Amino acid sequence: MRKYFVLTILFVLPLVVYLFFASGINHFAKLPILTKDIKDISVISSESFNNKITILGFFGSKIQDKYGDAGNLNQEIFKRFNEFKDFQFLMIQPFGTKSLSDSLLFEMNRLTKTNFQNWKFIEVSNKDLLDVFESLKTDLKLDSSLATSYVFIIDRDGNLRGRDDEEGIKYGYDSRFVADINNNMVDDVKVILAEYRMALKKNNIYKNEF
């Protein structure tokens, strides 16, 4: 009996350890709140952060330069999670960029046949755009076209989520690089969605959200 017990430990324990590390430490902890109560876009548009998990971005006035960023985000994040009904992409744009954003979505739909109903571009004044960005309170900057390659995770209470660990504070994820999206953002979105799912279950309102 003791022999079988020892053999079980020898085979099972390494497997458990492997699964723990393979699944990533972020699956076992909440993603930190980095900034509370960022400016809600409901005061400047018909959209809102409330009760949604939002990927927030700023593609600026030169959207034609962001096709690679958009493609990375679509392939690695949007297509993977957009079936979750309270998950959305919001890009806050300066006035006059609607035709460019429509062209981007049209082209991505043509190439990938993805439903972009929950990926929205919102036009606002430059001041309102800057107010929202600055309310994130990050160490990042917008360029001269009011754009950044970084995107941000906003929880259903309008808080900025990210990482705060031994590598420092990570406010956003660089959409230019698939490695940053795959190695960091995918896991962090999973954590936020799992947290949201648990909250729905706790309040007895979870109904096949996935």
C-alpha positions as CSV (number, residue, x, y, z in Angstrom):
1,M,0.0,0.0,0.0
2,R,2.8,2.3,0.9
3,K,4.5,1.6,-2.4
4,Y,1.4,2.7,-4.4
5,F,1.1,5.8,-2.2
6,V,4.7,6.8,-2.9
7,L,4.2,6.2,-6.7
8,T,1.0,8.3,-6.7
9,I,2.8,11.2,-5.0
10,L,5.7,10.9,-7.5
11,F,3.5,11.1,-10.5
12,V,0.6,13.4,-9.3
13,L,2.6,16.0,-7.4
14,P,4.7,17.1,-10.4
15,L,1.6,17.3,-12.6
16,V,-0.2,19.5,-10.0
17,V,2.8,21.8,-9.8
18,Y,3.1,22.0,-13.6
19,L,-0.6,22.8,-14.0
20,F,-0.3,25.6,-11.4
21,F,2.5,27.3,-13.1
22,A,1.2,26.7,-16.6
23,S,-2.1,28.3,-15.8
24,G,-0.4,31.5,-14.7
25,I,-0.4,33.2,-11.3
26,N,-2.9,35.8,-12.3
27,H,-5.6,33.1,-12.5
28,F,-5.3,32.8,-8.7
29,A,-5.6,36.5,-7.8
30,K,-7.6,39.5,-8.6
31,L,-6.2,42.0,-11.0
32,P,-5.2,45.2,-9.0
33,I,-7.2,48.4,-9.3
34,L,-4.7,51.0,-10.5
35,T,-7.1,54.0,-10.8
36,K,-10.5,54.4,-9.4
37,D,-13.5,56.2,-11.0
38,I,-12.1,57.2,-14.3
39,K,-14.2,59.7,-16.2
40,D,-17.3,57.8,-17.5
41,I,-17.9,58.4,-21.2
42,S,-21.7,58.3,-20.5
43,V,-21.4,62.1,-19.8
44,I,-20.1,62.7,-23.3
45,S,-21.7,59.9,-25.3
46,S,-24.4,57.3,-25.4
47,E,-22.0,54.6,-24.3
48,S,-20.9,53.7,-20.7
49,F,-18.3,51.8,-18.7
50,N,-20.9,50.8,-16.1
51,N,-21.6,47.0,-15.9
52,K,-19.3,46.3,-18.8
53,I,-15.8,44.9,-19.2
54,T,-14.2,47.4,-21.5
55,I,-11.1,47.5,-23.6
56,L,-10.4,51.2,-24.0
57,G,-8.3,52.6,-26.7
58,F,-7.3,55.8,-28.4
59,F,-6.4,55.4,-32.1
60,G,-6.3,59.1,-32.8
61,S,-6.8,61.1,-36.0
62,K,-4.5,58.8,-38.1
63,I,-6.4,55.6,-37.8
64,Q,-4.9,54.4,-41.1
65,D,-1.7,53.9,-39.1
66,K,-3.4,51.6,-36.6
67,Y,-4.5,48.7,-38.9
68,G,-1.8,46.5,-37.4
69,D,-2.7,47.4,-33.9
70,A,-6.4,46.7,-34.6
71,G,-5.6,43.4,-36.3
72,N,-3.6,42.2,-33.3
73,L,-6.3,43.1,-30.9
74,N,-9.0,41.5,-33.0
75,Q,-7.1,38.3,-33.5
76,E,-5.8,37.8,-29.9
77,I,-8.5,39.5,-27.8
78,F,-11.8,40.5,-29.5
79,K,-12.4,37.3,-31.4
80,R,-11.6,35.3,-28.3
81,F,-13.8,37.1,-25.8
82,N,-16.5,38.9,-27.8
83,E,-19.1,36.2,-27.1
84,F,-19.3,37.4,-23.6
85,K,-22.3,39.8,-23.8
86,D,-21.0,42.4,-21.4
87,F,-17.5,42.7,-23.0
88,Q,-16.9,45.7,-25.3
89,F,-14.2,47.5,-27.2
90,L,-14.4,51.3,-27.1
91,M,-12.1,53.6,-29.0
92,I,-12.4,57.2,-28.1
93,Q,-11.7,59.3,-31.2
94,P,-11.4,63.0,-32.1
95,F,-14.2,64.5,-34.2
96,G,-13.9,63.9,-38.0
97,T,-12.6,60.3,-37.9
98,K,-15.8,58.4,-38.5
99,S,-15.1,57.5,-42.1
100,L,-11.6,56.3,-41.2
101,S,-13.0,54.1,-38.3
102,D,-15.8,52.7,-40.6
103,S,-13.2,51.8,-43.2
104,L,-11.0,50.0,-40.6
105,L,-14.0,47.9,-39.3
106,F,-15.1,47.2,-42.9
107,E,-11.7,46.0,-43.8
108,M,-11.3,43.8,-40.7
109,N,-14.7,42.3,-41.3
110,R,-13.8,41.6,-44.9
111,L,-10.6,39.8,-43.8
112,T,-11.9,38.0,-40.7
113,K,-15.7,37.8,-41.0
114,T,-16.0,38.9,-37.4
115,N,-19.1,40.6,-35.9
116,F,-17.9,44.0,-34.7
117,Q,-21.1,45.0,-33.0
118,N,-19.3,45.4,-29.7
119,W,-16.4,47.2,-31.0
120,K,-17.3,50.9,-31.1
121,F,-15.6,54.1,-32.1
122,I,-16.8,57.2,-30.3
123,E,-16.1,60.7,-31.5
124,V,-15.7,63.4,-28.9
125,S,-14.0,66.8,-28.6
126,N,-10.3,66.9,-28.1
127,K,-10.8,68.3,-24.6
128,D,-13.2,65.4,-23.6
129,L,-10.8,62.9,-25.1
130,L,-7.9,64.3,-23.1
131,D,-10.0,64.4,-20.0
132,V,-10.8,60.7,-20.3
133,F,-7.2,59.8,-21.0
134,E,-5.8,61.9,-18.2
135,S,-8.4,60.4,-15.7
136,L,-6.6,57.1,-16.2
137,K,-3.6,58.6,-14.3
138,T,-1.0,56.5,-16.1
139,D,2.6,57.2,-17.0
140,L,1.8,57.1,-20.7
141,K,1.2,60.0,-23.2
142,L,-0.9,60.6,-26.3
143,D,1.0,61.5,-29.4
144,S,0.3,64.6,-31.6
145,S,-2.7,62.8,-33.3
146,L,-4.2,62.0,-29.9
147,A,-3.3,58.4,-30.2
148,T,-1.5,55.7,-28.2
149,S,-0.7,52.1,-29.1
150,Y,-1.6,51.1,-25.5
151,V,-5.1,49.8,-24.6
152,F,-6.6,49.6,-21.2
153,I,-8.8,47.3,-19.2
154,I,-11.7,49.0,-17.5
155,D,-13.9,47.0,-15.1
156,R,-17.6,47.2,-14.7
157,D,-17.3,49.9,-11.9
158,G,-15.3,52.2,-14.1
159,N,-11.9,51.4,-12.6
160,L,-8.6,50.9,-14.5
161,R,-7.2,47.5,-13.9
162,G,-3.6,46.3,-14.6
163,R,-0.5,44.8,-13.0
164,D,1.4,46.0,-10.0
165,D,4.1,43.5,-9.2
166,E,7.9,43.0,-9.0
167,E,8.2,44.2,-12.6
168,G,6.5,47.5,-11.8
169,I,3.1,49.0,-12.6
170,K,1.6,48.0,-16.0
171,Y,-1.2,50.4,-16.8
172,G,-1.8,49.2,-20.4
173,Y,-0.9,46.7,-23.1
174,D,1.0,47.7,-26.3
175,S,-1.2,46.6,-29.2
176,R,1.8,46.8,-31.6
177,F,3.3,43.7,-30.1
178,V,1.5,40.3,-30.1
179,A,3.9,39.2,-27.4
180,D,2.6,41.8,-24.9
181,I,-1.0,40.8,-25.8
182,N,-0.4,37.1,-25.5
183,N,1.9,37.1,-22.5
184,N,0.0,39.6,-20.4
185,M,-3.3,40.9,-21.7
186,V,-5.0,37.6,-22.5
187,D,-4.4,36.3,-19.0
188,D,-5.5,39.6,-17.5
189,V,-8.7,39.7,-19.5
190,K,-9.4,36.2,-18.4
191,V,-9.0,37.2,-14.7
192,I,-11.4,40.1,-15.1
193,L,-14.0,38.1,-16.9
194,A,-13.7,35.3,-14.3
195,E,-14.1,37.8,-11.5
196,Y,-17.2,39.3,-13.2
197,R,-18.6,35.9,-13.7
198,M,-18.2,35.0,-10.1
199,A,-19.9,38.3,-9.1
200,L,-22.9,37.4,-11.3
201,K,-23.1,34.0,-9.8
202,K,-23.0,35.5,-6.3
203,N,-25.9,37.7,-7.1
204,N,-27.8,34.8,-8.8
205,I,-28.0,36.6,-12.2
206,Y,-25.5,34.4,-14.1
207,K,-27.2,33.0,-17.2
208,N,-24.9,31.3,-19.6
209,E,-22.9,34.5,-20.3
210,F,-20.2,32.5,-22.2
